[in-house]
Amino acid sequence: MRSRYTAYTLQDESYLLKTWHQSTRPEALHLAQEKSVKWLGLKVMDTNAGTENDTKGEVEFVARYKLGGKAEKIHEHSRFVREGGEWFYVDGDIK
């Protein structure tokens, strides 16, 4: 989760797509169009599974940002799967 947050702050679309599970991965994210987003921080609220011995994991997080001078946040419960020793983002529910 933290590496994906960092990738969003750096607008590293290739990393985000590489770590997104193929079953739900979009073709593109168009992050370059979101240059006015200023990321302010990530707080992991809760985790469920997701250790090196698990094949699935869940993360609840709050990511704060500013857009057009206005403070915003994303509060999401995300699901991940582990395949071939690597974690992939599957999907999430916005809270």
C-alpha positions as CSV (number, residue, x, y, z in Angstrom):
1,M,0.0,0.0,0.0
2,R,2.7,2.5,0.9
3,S,4.6,1.8,-2.3
4,R,1.5,2.5,-4.3
5,Y,0.8,5.7,-2.4
6,T,4.3,6.8,-3.2
7,A,3.8,6.0,-6.8
8,Y,0.7,8.2,-6.9
9,T,2.7,11.1,-5.4
10,L,5.4,10.6,-8.0
11,Q,2.8,10.1,-10.8
12,D,4.5,6.7,-11.6
13,E,1.7,5.3,-13.7
14,S,3.8,2.3,-14.9
15,Y,4.4,1.1,-11.3
16,L,0.8,1.5,-10.4
17,L,-0.3,-0.5,-13.4
18,K,2.3,-3.2,-12.8
19,T,1.1,-3.7,-9.2
20,W,-2.6,-3.7,-10.2
21,H,-4.1,-7.2,-10.7
22,Q,-4.7,-8.0,-14.3
23,S,-8.4,-8.9,-13.6
24,T,-9.2,-5.3,-12.6
25,R,-6.3,-3.3,-14.1
26,P,-7.4,-0.3,-16.2
27,E,-5.6,0.4,-19.5
28,A,-4.3,3.7,-18.3
29,L,-4.6,6.1,-15.4
30,H,-3.9,9.5,-17.0
31,L,-2.0,10.8,-14.0
32,A,-0.3,13.5,-16.0
33,Q,-3.7,15.2,-16.2
34,E,-3.8,15.5,-12.4
35,K,-0.8,17.8,-11.9
36,S,-2.6,20.0,-9.5
37,V,-3.0,17.2,-6.9
38,K,-0.7,17.7,-4.0
39,W,-0.5,14.6,-1.8
40,L,-0.2,15.3,1.9
41,G,0.0,11.9,3.7
42,L,-1.1,8.4,4.1
43,K,-2.4,6.7,7.3
44,V,-3.0,3.0,7.4
45,M,-6.0,2.5,9.7
46,D,-6.2,-1.3,9.7
47,T,-4.8,-4.5,8.0
48,N,-6.1,-8.0,7.7
49,A,-3.7,-10.8,6.7
50,G,-1.2,-9.8,4.0
51,T,1.9,-11.4,5.6
52,E,4.5,-13.3,3.6
53,N,2.5,-16.5,4.3
54,D,-0.8,-15.2,3.0
55,T,-2.2,-15.1,-0.5
56,K,-4.7,-12.3,0.3
57,G,-4.7,-9.2,2.3
58,E,-6.7,-6.1,3.1
59,V,-5.8,-2.6,4.0
60,E,-7.9,0.3,5.2
61,F,-6.3,3.6,4.7
62,V,-6.8,7.4,4.5
63,A,-4.8,9.4,2.0
64,R,-5.0,13.2,2.2
65,Y,-4.4,15.6,-0.6
66,K,-5.1,19.1,-1.9
67,L,-6.8,19.8,-5.2
68,G,-7.2,23.3,-6.3
69,G,-6.3,24.5,-2.8
70,K,-9.1,22.4,-1.2
71,A,-8.2,19.7,1.3
72,E,-9.6,16.3,0.3
73,K,-9.2,12.7,1.4
74,I,-9.7,9.1,0.2
75,H,-10.8,6.6,2.8
76,E,-10.7,3.1,1.3
77,H,-10.8,-0.5,2.2
78,S,-8.5,-2.2,-0.4
79,R,-8.1,-5.8,-1.3
80,F,-4.8,-7.4,-2.5
81,V,-3.7,-10.8,-3.7
82,R,-0.3,-12.4,-3.8
83,E,0.7,-14.3,-6.9
84,G,4.2,-15.5,-7.7
85,G,5.5,-13.9,-4.6
86,E,4.3,-10.4,-5.5
87,W,1.3,-8.4,-4.2
88,F,-1.3,-6.9,-6.5
89,Y,-4.0,-4.4,-5.8
90,V,-7.4,-5.9,-6.8
91,D,-10.0,-3.4,-5.8
92,G,-11.4,-1.3,-3.0
93,D,-14.5,0.2,-1.4
94,I,-14.5,3.9,-0.7
95,K,-15.8,4.7,2.8
